[in-house]
Amino acid sequence: MPQVGWTFDAGRCIGCRSCFVACKAENSTPLRTDWRFVVERTTGRFPTPKREFISLACNHCDEPACIKSCPVDAISKRASDGVVLIDQEKCVGCRYCVAACPYGAPRVDTDTNKVSKCTMCVHRLDAGLLPACALACVTGAIQFVPDYAGETGQVPEGFSDPRLTRPNIEFVLAP
């Protein structure tokens, strides 16, 4: 099965949150429902601490925990590209997928009280365009990978073990 994915270069991310804004604008998500979010933290120790930003969204995993947890089969993985989607007509808002996802991707939609998440902008992909977050990233820290075949590699501190679901994201961490 073909698989799309992401490459995220933490050394390039400046924390501008243009990816977050582009996602909200493109997908018209409710005010308190964020499909892409930027984690900001301090790493290192005195006298050389560093600020680090990690932009995260759904990783469209090879083995999505959200799919396995859904009791009404509202979540599926497209055979054409591996994008994981939630059918809003089927979703009952039980939130099992929210609890199951080790990466925090499924979010409660504050307008519908159902669960939604990053769709990797399938409407844009189907039109031959990039996801809004990747297009808006001013430093190129977020890259859309149309034929993802890589390994997650080294992961940021606090990121769940990639062996759990085989997320389709490669991290390039700053030295």
N, CA, C and O of each residue as an XYZ file, in Angstrom:
700
protein
N       0.850     -1.184      0.000
C       0.000      0.000      0.000
C       0.887      1.236      0.000
O       1.814      1.321      0.806
N       0.631      2.188     -0.873
C       1.369      3.454     -0.834
C       1.109      4.156      0.504
O       0.053      3.987      1.113
N       2.073      4.932      0.939
C       1.933      5.601      2.228
C       2.526      7.002      2.154
O       3.666      7.188      1.728
N       1.728      7.992      2.581
C       2.223      9.352      2.718
C       2.762      9.528      4.137
O       2.455      8.740      5.031
N       3.553     10.550      4.326
C       4.102     10.800      5.656
C       4.697     12.192      5.766
O       4.523     13.037      4.888
N       5.398     12.406      6.860
C       6.008     13.691      7.167
C       7.494     13.520      7.453
O       7.938     12.456      7.885
N       8.245     14.565      7.209
C       9.584     14.720      7.776
C       9.523     16.019      8.557
O       9.063     17.042      8.050
N       9.995     15.968      9.803
C      10.015     17.181     10.618
C      11.441     17.423     11.091
O      12.038     16.582     11.764
N      11.981     18.589     10.729
C      13.339     18.973     11.096
C      13.271     19.983     12.242
O      12.979     21.160     12.031
N      13.543     19.506     13.451
C      13.456     20.364     14.640
C      14.478     21.491     14.612
O      14.264     22.538     15.223
N      15.571     21.288     13.917
C      16.584     22.332     13.812
C      16.133     23.517     12.967
O      16.689     24.610     13.078
N      15.134     23.307     12.130
C      14.622     24.387     11.267
C      13.407     25.087     11.880
O      13.121     26.235     11.539
N      12.695     24.412     12.776
C      11.462     24.985     13.333
C      11.783     26.135     14.283
O      12.575     25.977     15.212
N      11.167     27.288     14.048
C      11.389     28.475     14.864
C      10.193     28.778     15.768
O      10.178     29.794     16.462
N       9.204     27.906     15.758
C       8.051     28.091     16.632
C       7.100     29.185     16.195
O       6.381     29.736     17.029
N       7.074     29.515     14.926
C       6.215     30.607     14.441
C       4.732     30.227     14.422
O       3.863     31.098     14.414
N       4.457     28.944     14.414
C       3.098     28.398     14.419
C       2.308     28.681     13.137
O       1.077     28.645     13.148
N       2.999     28.959     12.052
C       2.288     29.157     10.776
C       1.614     27.850     10.358
O       0.570     27.885      9.708
N       2.184     26.708     10.713
C       1.576     25.409     10.408
C       0.241     25.259     11.131
O      -0.740     24.788     10.555
N       0.217     25.661     12.383
C      -0.992     25.606     13.205
C      -2.088     26.496     12.614
O      -3.234     26.071     12.468
N      -1.727     27.725     12.281
C      -2.689     28.689     11.721
C      -3.206     28.205     10.367
O      -4.402     28.288     10.090
N      -2.305     27.701      9.528
C      -2.713     27.217      8.208
C      -3.679     26.050      8.325
O      -4.649     25.971      7.571
N      -3.426     25.145      9.264
C      -4.304     24.000      9.476
C      -5.700     24.456      9.901
O      -6.702     23.996      9.354
N      -5.757     25.358     10.875
C      -7.054     25.855     11.351
C      -7.819     26.558     10.231
O      -9.021     26.356     10.061
N      -7.111     27.376      9.480
C      -7.763     28.133      8.407
C      -8.244     27.209      7.289
O      -9.367     27.353      6.805
N      -7.404     26.269      6.883
C      -7.749     25.375      5.771
C      -8.904     24.450      6.117
O      -9.762     24.181      5.275
N      -8.930     23.963      7.350
C      -9.910     22.951      7.733
C     -11.071     23.486      8.552
O     -11.963     22.727      8.930
N     -11.070     24.777      8.831
C     -12.141     25.429      9.598
C     -12.456     24.674     10.893
O     -13.620     24.445     11.224
N     -11.408     24.296     11.614
C     -11.639     23.587     12.871
C     -12.131     24.565     13.932
O     -11.791     25.747     13.895
N     -12.932     24.073     14.880
C     -13.442     24.955     15.939
C     -12.304     25.577     16.750
O     -11.173     25.090     16.728
N     -12.613     26.633     17.447
C     -11.622     27.405     18.186
C     -10.744     26.528     19.086
O      -9.525     26.700     19.105
N     -11.330     25.612     19.817
C     -10.559     24.807     20.775
C     -10.270     23.394     20.269
O      -9.961     22.511     21.070
N     -10.362     23.164     18.973
C     -10.040     21.862     18.392
C      -8.849     22.041     17.452
O      -8.987     22.569     16.348
N      -7.688     21.596     17.905
C      -6.451     21.798     17.151
C      -5.947     20.475     16.597
O      -5.619     19.567     17.361
N      -5.884     20.357     15.278
C      -5.386     19.139     14.634
C      -3.867     19.140     14.567
O      -3.252     18.075     14.614
N      -3.262     20.291     14.460
C      -1.795     20.418     14.496
C      -1.469     21.326     15.665
O      -2.138     22.335     15.888
N      -0.447     20.964     16.401
C      -0.054     21.758     17.553
C       1.465     21.794     17.642
O       2.152     20.900     17.148
N       1.974     22.831     18.274
C       3.411     23.017     18.418
C       3.770     22.914     19.889
O       3.293     23.689     20.718
N       4.613     21.948     20.195
C       5.109     21.776     21.554
C       6.353     22.637     21.700
O       7.269     22.562     20.881
N       6.384     23.449     22.740
C       7.537     24.309     23.008
C       8.130     23.891     24.341
O       7.416     23.750     25.333
N       9.442     23.694     24.356
C      10.082     23.296     25.616
C      11.542     23.738     25.625
O      12.118     24.108     24.602
N      12.104     23.681     26.812
C      13.511     24.001     26.995
C      14.262     22.706     27.210
O      13.855     21.869     28.015
N      15.356     22.542     26.492
C      16.195     21.361     26.649
C      17.590     21.822     27.069
O      17.892     23.014     27.042
N      18.414     20.888     27.448
C      19.770     21.229     27.859
C      19.792     21.769     29.279
O      18.766     21.870     29.952
N      20.975     22.106     29.697
C      21.168     22.601     31.066
C      22.003     23.866     31.054
O      22.693     24.181     30.084
N      21.916     24.561     32.142
C      22.746     25.736     32.330
C      24.203     25.323     32.192
O      24.580     24.309     32.780
N      25.006     26.003     31.491
C      24.835     27.351     30.964
C      24.407     27.394     29.495
O      24.459     28.456     28.875
N      23.980     26.245     28.921
C      23.620     26.234     27.500
C      22.234     25.632     27.262
O      22.106     24.664     26.513
N      21.194     26.194     27.890
C      19.855     25.676     27.592
C      19.439     26.078     26.176
O      19.948     27.057     25.631
N      18.511     25.320     25.584
C      18.019     25.614     24.235
C      16.494     25.535     24.236
O      15.902     24.710     24.932
N      15.876     26.396     23.454
C      14.435     26.288     23.210
C      14.243     25.376     22.030
O      14.969     25.456     21.039
N      13.255     24.503     22.141
C      12.978     23.540     21.079
C      11.493     23.587     20.765
O      10.658     23.724     21.659
N      11.177     23.472     19.492
C       9.791     23.441     19.037
C       9.585     22.165     18.229
O      10.402     21.823     17.374
N       8.490     21.467     18.505
C       8.146     20.256     17.761
C       6.706     20.421     17.277
O       5.784     20.536     18.085
N       6.519     20.433     15.973
C       5.183     20.531     15.395
C       4.651     19.116     15.181
O       5.301     18.289     14.541
N       3.471     18.848     15.720
C       2.897     17.506     15.668
C       1.459     17.519     15.163
O       0.721     18.484     15.361
N       1.088     16.446     14.518
C      -0.285     16.211     14.058
C      -0.444     14.695     13.973
O       0.398     13.960     14.491
N      -1.487     14.226     13.343
C      -1.646     12.786     13.142
C      -0.503     12.286     12.266
O      -0.129     12.930     11.286
N       0.045     11.133     12.629
C       1.160     10.542     11.897
C       0.704      9.511     10.870
O       1.541      8.899     10.207
N      -0.585      9.310     10.727
C      -1.144      8.381      9.748
C      -0.363      7.062      9.773
O       0.208      6.619      8.776
N      -0.372      6.469     10.956
C       0.445      5.299     11.285
C       0.163      4.091     10.391
O      -0.917      3.960      9.814
N       1.161      3.216     10.294
C       0.975      1.956      9.580
C       0.004      1.051     10.331
O      -0.781      0.328      9.718
N       0.060      1.096     11.662
C      -0.812      0.284     12.513
C      -1.522      1.195     13.509
O      -1.184      1.184     14.692
N      -2.488      1.975     13.064
C      -3.117      2.990     13.915
C      -3.880      2.400     15.100
O      -4.778      1.577     14.927
N      -3.514      2.828     16.290
C      -4.220      2.403     17.503
C      -5.653      2.925     17.502
O      -6.543      2.294     18.071
N      -5.876      4.061     16.875
C      -7.218      4.648     16.846
C      -8.200      3.739     16.104
O      -9.348      3.589     16.523
N      -7.752      3.142     15.015
C      -8.632      2.249     14.244
C      -9.028      1.044     15.082
O     -10.196      0.656     15.117
N      -8.054      0.461     15.749
C      -8.300     -0.739     16.560
C      -9.232     -0.454     17.736
O      -9.942     -1.349     18.194
N      -9.232      0.784     18.225
C     -10.023      1.112     19.412
C     -11.454      1.527     19.106
O     -12.280      1.561     20.017
N     -11.773      1.840     17.871
C     -13.088      2.385     17.527
C     -14.143      1.278     17.485
O     -14.047      0.363     16.667
N     -15.147      1.355     18.359
C     -16.159      0.294     18.411
C     -17.190      0.348     17.283
O     -17.949     -0.603     17.099
N     -17.227      1.457     16.520
C     -18.235      1.585     15.457
C     -17.604      1.657     14.066
O     -18.276      2.020     13.101
N     -16.341      1.322     13.959
C     -15.630      1.332     12.673
C     -15.737      2.667     11.938
O     -15.906      2.708     10.719
N     -15.634      3.757     12.703
C     -15.707      5.083     12.091
C     -14.369      5.536     11.537
O     -14.307      6.525     10.807
N     -13.286      4.824     11.875
C     -11.951      5.241     11.448
C     -11.419      4.245     10.433
O     -11.501      3.032     10.626
N     -10.875      4.778      9.350
C     -10.353      3.912      8.284
C      -9.053      4.478      7.735
O      -8.702      5.631      7.984
N      -8.356      3.655      6.993
C      -7.093      4.033      6.363
C      -7.283      3.896      4.857
O      -7.588      2.809      4.365
N      -7.105      4.988      4.127
C      -7.293      4.953      2.674
C      -6.259      4.046      2.025
O      -5.063      4.156      2.297
N      -6.726      3.154      1.171
C      -5.819      2.236      0.472
C      -4.929      2.974     -0.518
O      -3.818      2.526     -0.800
N      -5.396      4.090     -1.045
C      -4.650      4.807     -2.077
C      -3.389      5.493     -1.569
O      -2.424      5.649     -2.317
N      -3.389      5.909     -0.284
C      -2.230      6.647      0.224
C      -1.971      6.469      1.713
O      -1.010      7.037      2.232
N      -2.788      5.708      2.410
C      -2.556      5.450      3.831
C      -3.028      6.526      4.781
O      -2.734      6.461      5.974
N      -3.755      7.516      4.285
C      -4.272      8.564      5.160
C      -5.368      7.963      6.048
O      -6.254      7.252      5.571
N      -5.287      8.264      7.345
C      -6.262      7.767      8.317
C      -7.342      8.832      8.500
O      -7.041      9.989      8.793
N      -8.611      8.425      8.323
C      -9.736      9.360      8.382
C     -10.803      8.891      9.359
O     -10.965      7.694      9.593
N     -11.526      9.848      9.926
C     -12.660      9.557     10.806
C     -13.941      9.953     10.081
O     -14.099     11.105      9.677
N     -14.847      9.009      9.919
C     -16.146      9.269      9.294
C     -17.055      9.904     10.350
O     -17.479      9.239     11.296
N     -17.346     11.177     10.182
C     -18.156     11.912     11.157
C     -19.588     11.395     11.253
O     -20.242     11.571     12.280
N     -20.076     10.764     10.199
C     -21.430     10.197     10.232
C     -21.489      8.979     11.158
O     -22.513      8.726     11.793
N     -20.390      8.229     11.232
C     -20.349      7.024     12.062
C     -19.879      7.286     13.488
O     -20.268      6.565     14.406
N     -19.052      8.300     13.685
C     -18.474      8.572     14.999
C     -19.569      8.870     16.017
O     -20.471      9.667     15.760
N     -19.478      8.217     17.181
C     -20.458      8.431     18.250
C     -19.872      9.258     19.395
O     -20.546      9.506     20.394
N     -18.618      9.682     19.244
C     -18.000     10.527     20.257
C     -17.590      9.805     21.528
O     -17.494     10.428     22.586
N     -17.346      8.509     21.444
C     -17.004      7.741     22.648
C     -15.615      8.062     23.192
O     -15.337      7.832     24.369
N     -14.746      8.593     22.338
C     -13.394      9.022     22.705
C     -12.411      7.885     22.979
O     -11.342      8.123     23.541
N     -12.747      6.668     22.598
C     -11.802      5.558     22.773
C     -10.533      5.804     21.967
O      -9.433      5.482     22.418
N     -10.684      6.371     20.785
C      -9.508      6.651     19.944
C      -8.614      7.709     20.574
O      -7.393      7.658     20.426
N      -9.210      8.665     21.273
C      -8.431      9.699     21.959
C      -7.525      9.040     22.995
O      -6.345      9.375     23.107
N      -8.086      8.108     23.745
C      -7.313      7.408     24.772
C      -6.282      6.464     24.163
O      -5.208      6.274     24.733
N      -6.592      5.876     23.021
C      -5.710      4.864     22.423
C      -4.508      5.450     21.699
O      -3.445      4.829     21.685
N      -4.643      6.614     21.105
C      -3.553      7.181     20.300
C      -2.418      7.649     21.206
O      -2.620      8.516     22.057
N      -1.225      7.079     21.029
C      -0.109      7.488     21.887
C       0.472      8.851     21.535
O       1.364      9.334     22.233
N      -0.012      9.483     20.469
C       0.543     10.753     20.013
C      -0.413     11.933     20.181
O      -0.074     13.060     19.818
N      -1.596     11.686     20.725
C      -2.536     12.774     20.988
C      -3.184     13.374     19.764
O      -3.609     14.528     19.801
N      -3.274     12.622     18.672
C      -3.812     13.183     17.429
C      -5.329     13.364     17.432
O      -5.795     14.448     17.081
N      -6.122     12.362     17.809
C      -7.574     12.580     17.799
C      -7.963     13.619     18.862
O      -7.495     13.570     19.999
N      -8.823     14.549     18.466
C      -9.250     15.632     19.353
C     -10.769     15.696     19.389
O     -11.434     15.413     18.393
N     -11.307     16.065     20.528
C     -12.755     16.242     20.635
C     -13.119     17.520     19.906
O     -12.595     18.592     20.208
N     -14.021     17.399     18.943
C     -14.506     18.543     18.190
C     -15.501     19.277     19.075
O     -16.563     18.741     19.395
N     -15.169     20.486     19.469
C     -16.002     21.218     20.429
C     -17.338     21.663     19.845
O     -18.235     22.047     20.595
N     -17.490     21.619     18.526
C     -18.775     21.969     17.913
C     -19.729     20.778     17.869
O     -20.930     20.931     18.090
N     -19.185     19.581     17.580
C     -20.040     18.410     17.384
C     -20.001     17.412     18.540
O     -20.846     16.520     18.618
N     -19.026     17.558     19.436
C     -18.796     16.627     20.539
C     -18.421     15.228     20.024
O     -18.548     14.234     20.739
N     -17.961     15.177     18.784
C     -17.428     13.944     18.216
C     -15.914     14.122     18.133
O     -15.383     15.155     18.540
N     -15.229     13.123     17.610
C     -13.778     13.198     17.520
C     -13.368     13.486     16.080
O     -13.938     12.938     15.137
N     -12.382     14.345     15.929
C     -11.825     14.651     14.613
C     -10.308     14.698     14.751
O      -9.781     14.675     15.863
N      -9.615     14.764     13.629
C      -8.161     14.809     13.652
C      -7.647     15.244     12.293
O      -8.411     15.413     11.342
N      -6.351     15.420     12.224
C      -5.692     15.787     10.964
C      -6.074     14.795      9.866
O      -6.030     13.580     10.060
N      -6.440     15.333      8.735
C      -6.779     14.511      7.567
C      -5.667     14.560      6.526
O      -5.812     14.030      5.424
N      -4.564     15.196      6.882
C      -3.462     15.464      5.963
C      -3.985     16.243      4.749
O      -3.438     16.161      3.649
N      -5.051     16.995      4.985
C      -5.681     17.807      3.932
C      -5.979     16.958      2.686
O      -5.535     17.288      1.587
N      -6.731     15.868      2.865
C      -7.010     14.959      1.745
C      -7.647     15.678      0.565
O      -7.419     15.308     -0.587
N      -8.436     16.692      0.841
C      -9.037     17.448     -0.260
C      -7.952     18.136     -1.101
O      -8.101     18.279     -2.315
N      -6.877     18.554     -0.459
C      -5.750     19.152     -1.179
C      -4.917     18.068     -1.869
O      -4.519     18.234     -3.022
N      -4.653     16.963     -1.171
C      -3.885     15.863     -1.772
C      -4.576     15.359     -3.033
O      -3.936     15.132     -4.060
N      -5.899     15.189     -2.940
C      -6.663     14.694     -4.093
C      -6.614     15.660     -5.279
O      -6.829     15.256     -6.422
N      -6.330     16.934     -5.005
C      -6.214     17.940     -6.066
C      -4.757     18.144     -6.496
O      -4.454     19.029     -7.296
N      -3.853     17.306     -5.948
C      -2.450     17.400     -6.315
C      -1.682     18.492     -5.580
O      -0.610     18.908     -6.020
N      -2.236     18.958     -4.450
C      -1.618     20.033     -3.680
C      -1.006     19.495     -2.383
O      -1.316     18.385     -1.951
N      -0.141     20.292     -1.776
C       0.454     19.930     -0.491
C      -0.527     20.182      0.650
O      -1.423     21.016      0.516
N      -0.371     19.470      1.779
C      -1.149     19.827      2.966
C      -0.836     21.277      3.360
O       0.282     21.757      3.167
N      -1.828     21.954      3.907
C      -1.692     23.375      4.228
C      -0.534     23.649      5.175
O       0.167     24.647      5.005
N      -0.313     22.801      6.158
C       0.764     23.036      7.130
C       2.131     23.002      6.461
O       2.980     23.846      6.748
N       2.356     22.043      5.579
C       3.647     21.931      4.893
C       3.860     23.114      3.948
O       4.974     23.624      3.826
N       2.809     23.537      3.295
C       2.905     24.676      2.384
C       3.217     25.967      3.152
O       3.963     26.818      2.668
N       2.646     26.101      4.339
C       2.795     27.333      5.117
C       4.084     27.405      5.924
O       4.452     28.484      6.389
N       4.767     26.302      6.100
C       5.973     26.281      6.939
C       7.059     27.140      6.296
O       7.622     26.778      5.263
N       7.345     28.287      6.923
C       8.255     29.268      6.325
C       9.715     28.810      6.299
O      10.500     29.313      5.496
N      10.085     27.872      7.158
C      11.476     27.412      7.199
C      11.671     26.052      6.537
O      12.802     25.585      6.409
N      10.584     25.414      6.118
C      10.685     24.084      5.533
C      10.882     22.986      6.566
O      11.309     21.884      6.221
N      10.577     23.268      7.825
C      10.744     22.267      8.880
C       9.777     21.094      8.696
O      10.112     19.955      9.022
N       8.579     21.372      8.174
C       7.605     20.317      7.913
C       7.622     20.023      6.419
O       7.386     20.909      5.598
N       7.900     18.787      6.082
C       7.899     18.369      4.687
C       6.899     17.234      4.507
O       6.909     16.265      5.266
N       6.051     17.355      3.517
C       5.145     16.283      3.132
C       5.943     15.295      2.291
O       6.677     15.690      1.385
N       5.795     14.004      2.595
C       6.500     12.968      1.848
C       5.449     12.101      1.152
O       4.771     11.318      1.817
N       5.299     12.223     -0.169
C       4.234     11.510     -0.881
C       4.427      9.996     -0.947
O       3.459      9.256     -1.118
N       5.648      9.540     -0.815
C       5.938      8.108     -0.887
C       6.829      7.741      0.292
O       7.998      7.392      0.122
N       6.262      7.826      1.482
C       7.037      7.630      2.712
C       7.456      6.175      2.846
O       6.633      5.265      2.746
N       8.729      5.975      3.071
C       9.243      4.622      3.261
C      10.327      4.617      4.327
O      11.042      3.628      4.486
N      10.448      5.710      5.051
C      11.528      5.862      6.012
C      11.213      5.290      7.382
O      10.142      4.740      7.639
N      12.178      5.444      8.222
C      12.056      5.054      9.615
C      11.901      6.314     10.442
O      12.396      7.378     10.069
N      11.214      6.191     11.565
C      11.042      7.331     12.455
C      12.384      7.789     12.999
O      12.590      8.981     13.229
N      13.309      6.838     13.209
C      14.636      7.184     13.700
C      14.590      7.690     15.126
O      13.743      7.274     15.917
N      15.500      8.586     15.448
C      15.547      9.161     16.784
C      14.311     10.029     16.978
O      13.953     10.814     16.100
N      13.664      9.888     18.120
C      12.439     10.642     18.365
C      12.668     11.676     19.468
O      13.553     11.503     20.307
N      11.876     12.748     19.469
C      12.010     13.751     20.522
C      11.666     13.156     21.885
O      10.890     12.206     21.987
N      12.243     13.721     22.900
C      11.946     13.286     24.255
C      10.447     13.400     24.508
O       9.829     14.416     24.190
N       9.874     12.352     25.080
C       8.445     12.348     25.383
C       7.572     11.768     24.282
O       6.387     11.525     24.508
N       8.128     11.539     23.094
C       7.372     10.938     21.990
C       7.262      9.446     22.255
O       8.257      8.799     22.583
N       6.079      8.903     22.118
C       5.864      7.482     22.405
C       6.684      6.593     21.478
O       7.076      6.998     20.384
N       6.928      5.394     21.936
C       7.733      4.423     21.204
C       7.123      4.165     19.827
O       5.973      3.733     19.738
N       7.877      4.423     18.747
C       7.359      4.234     17.391
C       6.965      2.786     17.082
O       6.185      2.546     16.161
N       7.488      1.833     17.830
C       7.138      0.439     17.577
C       5.673      0.151     17.912
O       5.134     -0.871     17.486
N       5.029      1.033     18.664
C       3.625      0.834     19.039
C       2.700      0.856     17.823
O       1.816      0.009     17.696
N       2.904      1.826     16.932
C       1.982      2.020     15.811
C       2.676      2.242     14.470
O       2.014      2.302     13.434
N       3.974      2.361     14.479
C       4.759      2.657     13.282
C       4.272      3.953     12.602
O       3.733      3.924     11.496
N       4.475      5.087     13.294
C       4.036      6.370     12.732
C       4.834      6.741     11.490
O       6.016      6.416     11.382
N       4.193      7.414     10.567
C       4.833      7.808      9.307
C       5.358      9.223      9.398
O       4.891     10.137      8.717
N       6.348      9.371     10.264
C       7.034     10.637     10.435
C       8.500     10.339     10.712
O       8.841      9.439     11.479
N       9.348     11.115     10.071
C      10.785     11.026     10.350
C      11.199     12.320     11.016
O      10.930     13.406     10.501
N      11.846     12.209     12.151
C      12.335     13.378     12.866
C      13.802     13.617     12.540
O      14.603     12.683     12.512
N      14.138     14.855     12.299
C      15.526     15.283     12.209
C      15.697     16.189     13.415
O      15.174     17.303     13.449
N      16.432     15.702     14.401
C      16.553     16.461     15.650
C      17.796     17.328     15.622
O      18.841     16.939     15.101
N      17.654     18.513     16.198
C      18.773     19.447     16.263
C      19.861     18.876     17.165
O      19.554     18.232     18.169
N      21.120     19.102     16.823
C      22.208     18.566     17.655
C      22.260     19.204     19.032
O      23.119     18.856     19.842
